[in-house]
Amino acid sequence: MLAVALAVFVVLGIRLAWLQLYKGMYYGRQADGNRMRNAVIMAPRGRIMDIHGTVLADSSPGYVLSLQAGHAFSDQETELLARLLGLRKEDVREKADRAANTYEQIVIKGELTPQEITSLEEHMKELPGLSLDLQPMRHYLYKETAAHVLGYVGEVSETQLKQGKYKGLPPGSIVGKEGLEFVYDDVLRGKNGRKTEEVDVRGKVIRDLAGQAPVSGKGLVLTLDFGLQQELEQIMDKQLAALRSSGIAPNAYAAAAVAMDPNTGAVRALVSRPGFDPNWFVGGISSAHWKLINENRFHPLTNKVINGEYPAGSTFKVVTGSAALDQHKVTPEELIFDSGKHWLADMGNAGGEALGWINFQTAFAMSDNVYFYEMGRRAGIENLNAYAERYGFGKPTGIELPGESAGLIAGPAAKKKVFAEEWTLGDTFNAAIGQGLTLVTPVQICQMLAAVAADGVLHPPYLVEKVVNADGSVYQVPERPKSRKLEIAPETLRLIQKGLKGVTQPGGTGAWFANLPVPVAGKTGTAENPHGQDHGWFIAYAPAEKPDLVIACIVEQGSYGATAAGPVVYDVLQSYLTQRIKNETKKADEPMKKRDSLQ
């Protein structure tokens, strides 16, 4: 009995010693943990600039609200914090739960307003475990301007943290979510720093103990011209408002336009409407702002330049004309009789007009459907599709933006897949004038016209000119898709160019473009829409000789292309060409001024 008692005593003694030694060390470390706080120092994201150096996105100091690691929130605390910050309760709860099960502090919200900071300070005693920290925050200087190009940033998600691209990032890290912010995130993000702070029981910092400085991200120089970008957006907004207020197109809220240099593929402006302010997403989007975006039936977050898929309308006559002329199915001089309807099908011109005997140039300038029905019949759907592919339709252009749509080239296989029906002559007629199953994106249409303007050389569109270091020196020039020569005869392209010039001259569907300072080339288009008014296209390049700008514009539910999208393109080209003439005059005067100063 004594032996048993002695054995128990020995075991208890060993247990006590273990508790005192090892558990004492454990609880000591826990106590240190309560006094020490590890914090992430966010790296400033690199600047994003236009081609002339205008800063579009930058980082500036801002206050963020963080929750200490290991701290749990009650339902009452969650509800109070959500109310103070205008956040959804479920979002606050999700972040609080993460903080309770991690060794890193979690950012609840960034880019706090002065009003939010004041409200938080008044309730800090009711919300233990919170801290206000100064961190670099993303700032989009011109709000909606170029929003669909720049994209926006946000807190890295748990799903992203499991992916290779984001592996090793601490929870709460800010990463690119859309646009170039997403595509070039690893370049723009930089490397976060760390610091260890001594804090009191209320979480107030007493002193910094150790740390590692962050490394700023690289910058991007874009091909965008800020002046042209801003002007295109303002003109677009004005035109949409005018269409709605006039009653011509009461649902004209959505549109897209893109302008590029046909000689290089450099995108000078890209606009999608409706737009959004990417600053809303910095530090976490509020319930009110998310409601504005989520309940807008015209989808502000969708980049319609690369994701909007529409019938090409009569802009597709560039493809049909190329196929028929290149395959010698028609000569430019051949006259075809337009009685108002094609003789093989009950299909005619949109307005019921009958133009009589017409050749290619007249038919193209006046956008005659009957003539192009016949061109489609002669060329055949296989040739139409082959030339559509040569112009880049049916596949993404490769522009450096996420989720670009491929569009769809109409044909027997596509119809069978979608409708389980056989192809008919009427389907070929529709395809020839850009209606029916064929779907294109505005950037594809712009690429097509740019290839014509560049005498048959297709330069894929791109947005990033170079990646730069903080001092402006070049870090990297991104690899771009290779340019290629279209398999279309030069004489065919010259006839297409001549037809495009005819559109903007007296007698053409864009005759008022003849009032611009120099001749331009263009094409109208109206895309049938079974869900409302038709969509209106206008595409153009300028000047008509030696062009350096191509623009494609579509207004959803804007009705006819000439009246919906035409004014947008006209006003942009008016401004662009006027400024171009001024610059050329100034450049020409410089030698004379220099000579006069020497006399």
C-alpha positions, 0 to 999 in steps of 0.5 A: 500500500505504501509502495502504491502511494509512493508511486502515485506521489512520484507520478504527481511530482513529475507531472507538477514539474512538467507543468511548471517547466514546460507549461510555464514556458508555453504560457510565457510565450502566450503572454509574450504573444499578448504583448507582441504583435506581428504585422504585415507592411503592405508594399505600394503597388506600382504606378500605372501610366498612359503613354505620355506619363499621366498617372492613372493609378497610384498608391497613397497612404490610407488608414485600414482597420485590422483585427488582431490574430486570435481574436474572436468577435461576438454577434453583437460586435459583428453587427456594430462594426458592420453598421459603422462601416456600411459592410454586410454582416456576413462579410465582417463575420467571415473575416472575424472567423479567419482572424480567430484561427490565424497567426496574422492580423486580418484587414477588415476594411481599408481606405477608411474615410474620416467619418469612419475613423471618427465613428470607430474611435468613438466605439473602440472600447466596445470593439477590442482587438481592432487597430487602425494602421497606416498602409499604402492604398490603391488610388485611381486618380480619375475614377471611372476613366479607363476603369475596364482597362485598369480593373481593380484590386481587393483582398486575396481570397482563400481560394486564391491563396491555395493557387500557385500564383498567390502561394505564400501571401499572408491573409489580407494581402491586396491583389489585382482582381480584374483588368491589368491589375489582375493580369500584371498583379505579380509585377505590380504587387511588389513584396510586403514587409513585416514588423513586430510591435509591442502593444498594450492590452488595448492593442495600442502600439508602444514601440516597434521592435523589428521589421523588414521594409517592403519593396514597391512594385514595378510600374506599367506604361500603357499605350492609352492616350489619356486625353483621347481616352477621357474625350471618348468617354465624355463624348460617349456619355453625352451621346447616350444621354442624348439618345435616351432624352430624345426618345430615339433610343430610351434604353441606350445605356450600354455601349463600347468603343475602342481606338487603336493605331493600325500600324502597331496595334497599340490601343489608344482608348477603350471605353465600356458603358456603363462604367464604375469607379474602381476606388469603390473596391479598394479596402472592401466595397460597401453594401450600397456601392455593391447594390448599385453595381449588382442591380444595374441590368446593363452590367457595369463590370462587364468589359463590353469591348472584349466580352460583348458579343454582337451581330456585326451588321453591315460592318461584316460586308468588309469580309463578304466583299473581300471573299467575293472579290478575292475569289473572283465571284464578281468584278468591281464593274459588274452591275447587279440589279436591286429590285428591293428584294433578292430574286431567290428569297423574300429578303430585301433591304432594311428600308425596302429601298430598290437601288436598281443597277449597282456595282460594288462601290455603290453597293458598299457605300450605300450598304445595299443588302440585296447586292451583298446577299448575292455576293454571299451566295456566289462566295458560299458560306465556306469562303465567307467563314474562311475570310472571317477567320483571316480577319481574326474572327472566331478567336480572341485577339490576345489583348492583355485583359482577362476573359476575352470572348472568341465570338462565333462564326456562323455556319452549318455546324454552328446552326446544327449545334445551336438549333439542330437544324440544317443550313439554308440559303437564307442563312447564307444571306444573313451571314453575308450581311452580318446577321444571324448566328455570327457574333463578334466583339468590338475589339475584333471589329476594330482589329479587322478594320485596322488590318484593312487600313494597314494594307493587309497587315494585321497587328493584334491589339495590345495595351502595355507598352513597357514595365518600368522600375520606380526610377522610370527605367525599362524593366521589361517590354512584354512579348506581344502576339506576332503581326501577320499578313492577310491572305488577301490580294492587294488589289482586293484590299484597295477595292475595300479601302475605296468602298470605305472611303465612299461611305463617308462621301456624298451618297454614302451612309456616312456622308456627313463625315465628309465635313471632317478636316481631312477625308476618312474611311468608315462603315455603318452597321445595324445589328438585329436584336431580338430582345429590344431595339437594334444595336448601332455600329460605326467604324472608321479610320483616319486619315483615309490616306496613311491612317494612324487611328482606327475606331470601332463603336457600338451602342446597344439598343441605339437603333441605326448605326449612323445615328447611334454610334456615328456621332460618337466616332465623328466627334472623336475624329473631329477633335483628333484630326483638328489637334493633329493638324495643329501639331503638324502646323506647329512642327512645320513652323519650328524651322522657320521660327528657329531661322528667324531667331538667328537673323 
